[in-house]
């Protein structure tokens, strides 16, 4: 199993519609939101390119936003291969 861990930007939440659209994809086992982090659990990855979109809603205006991070790792070996990416608003 593979986990995509998305740390949300301060002042933003993920929409319920976005979670529903993700969970309707065959590769997605489930999603969870805990303390401003979205976890997307995937059954497995293969050689096919995959694109995932999260729709966010700004609920609080925050100045000087810091970049959010995205991590992808194996559930059974979290210390093994890990891909990380950071991004701000509009990226």
N, C-alpha and C positions, 0 to 999 in steps of 0.2 A: 504494500500500500504506500502511496506517495501523498505527502501533505504539502499544500501551498498555504503558507502563513502570511497574511497581509495585515500589516500594522496600519491602521487608519490614521489619516491626518487629523490633528486636533480640531475639534469642532464639527467633524463629519460623522455620519452614520451610514451604514449600508442599508439600502431599501429592501423591504420584504419582497418586492417584485424581483429584484436582482437575485436574491437567494433562491427564489422559486425557479427562475430561469436556469440558474446553475444546476439545481437539483434535478431538473428534467433532462439533463444530458446523461446519456448512458454511462459515461466514464466516471461521473461524480457519484460517490457513494453517499456522502452527506456533507452538510455545512454546519458550522457552529460559530457563534459570535460570543467572545468572552473578553471583557475589559478592553474594548476598542481594537481587538484583533479578530480578524475573520480567518477561520480555518476551513479549507476546502480539502476533503478527503477523496482521493482518486483510487480506483481499483488498481490500476497499473498504468504505466506509460509504455509506449512503443515508439517506433521510428516516425510515426505520423506527427506532423506539427499540430499543436493545439493552441487555441486562443481562448482566453477567459476574460470576460468583461464584468466588472462590478460597477453598479450604478450607486453613486453616493449622494447624500443629501446634506447640505450644510445647515446645521442647526444652531451654531454659535459662530459669530464673527470672531476670528482669531488673527491678530497681527503677527508678522514675522514667523510664518509657518515654517517648521523644520521638515525636511524630507521624510517621507514614510518609507518603510522597507517591505520587501517581499522576499520570503525565503521558501525554497523548495527542497524537501529532503525526504528520505526513506523513513517511514514510520518505525520500521524494525531496526534501523541503524541510523539514528539521528545524528551521530557524530561522524558518519561517513560522508559520502558525496553530498554537498550542500551548495546550492546556487543562491546568491543574494543579489538584490537590486534595490536601489533607493531612488525615489522620485518625489517631486513636489507637485503642486497644482499646475495643471495645464500640460504636463508631460505625457 
